[in-house]
Amino acid sequence: MPAIGPLPPPFPDVHRIAVLRGGGLGDLLFAVPAIQSLQAAYPGAEILLLGTRMHAELFACRPSPIDRVIPLPPAKGVHEPPGRDFDDAEQQAFFDLVGPVDLGVQVHGGGRWSNPFLRRLGPRWTVGARTPDAGELDRWVPFRYYQNETARALEVAGLAGAPVVAFEPSLSLVPEDLTAAENALAGLGKPLAVVHPGASDPRRRWPPEEFAEVVVTLVGEGVSVAVIGTVEERQLVDKVVSLARGRLGGPGAGAVRALTELTLSALCGVLGSANVFVGNDSGPRHLARALGTPAVGVYWMGNVINAGPLGRSRDRVLIAWRSTCPVCGVDVTREDLPRCPHDVSFVADVRVADVLAETRDLLAVGGSAASAFSSGG
């Protein structure tokens, strides 16, 4: 049976499985194939995701291998929401809520903080990754930073005796998503490109001027464009839209729209309605692909290892081969050096012409996840 790494026998009498995976959208999606593998290996077992409120919102009304999402309390190295303090009583209430579990699965980093957190559940068995300074689990794999995150999670699931059933994440588009997206997309024609100029790490952001040039060219070729982002990314989104509209003028400006106040369901609907996604290595890129939308992604070379897609039919990857900070020259590939303080783009060297070529190629395929959904395909 297919596996990444060792594949020992499954644990006996497993009825409840807790999977620890906090973080953002991309972090969660990297873990989905591993959770699917656990579901297949332990049919009938209840699978709990110890995640975030955003994770709970995503899975609230769509089929998935997860039976229940239990939002994490603030905990050092596991879940650190801004403006919330760590509280022992709140953490204990969380563990009481989760209750007894048979198998604890840690797919939340190297384990320095996440392994002892998982062990507080008192599971009969534990699997996960660990750095040399992290606490041991019953079965574990060594954590090495430069490993594809989906493959890492699958290797951990393999330790629980779960063969691989999927190599990349997938999510179902549901009618509520498309309904939520209707107003946001009203008046935009087809084909539709969704552009996301943001990323949680500023170093992963392609310059807004480059995104604007892509938008202008696509609109000139008859493509409508929705530029998306979080509320925190509004200034960046507005800059791309303003630059593009300033160059387009007239009717062309109406084919470009800024969308920064979407619910998570509406975001799924917008991404699923697109013929192509263009953006940085970010949560929306991973979500677009999980929903079935072709994507063009701008990546720093190190992130291609950790977060890059496996295929190239509907995934196109433009790589910036930069190994040093453009400001101070420090080698940014070395794990033993502290992060330099400069938040400049590491991906600015990617060429507009290359992004456009890959985008046009995917647009030529035609269709969207929403059209396939509507037709039952």
ABEGO torsion letter per residue (X at the ends): XBBBEBBBBBBBGBABBBBBBBEBAAAAAAAAAAAAAAAAABBGBBBBBBBBAAAAAAAAABBBABABBBBBBBBBGABBBBGBBBBAAAAAAAAAAAEBBABBBBABEAGAAAAAAAAAAGBABBBEBBBAABBBBABBBBBBABBBAAAAAAAAAAAAGBBBABABBBBBBBAAAAAAAAAAABGBBOBBBBBBABBABAAABBBAAAAAAAAAAAAAAGBBBBBBEBAAAAAAAAAAAAAAAAAAEEAAAAABBBBAABBAAAAAAAAAABABBBBBBBAAAAAAAAAGBBBBBBBBAAAAAAABBABAAABBBBBBBBABBAAAGBBAABAABBBBABABBAAAABBAAAAAAAAAAAAAAEEBAAAAAAAGX
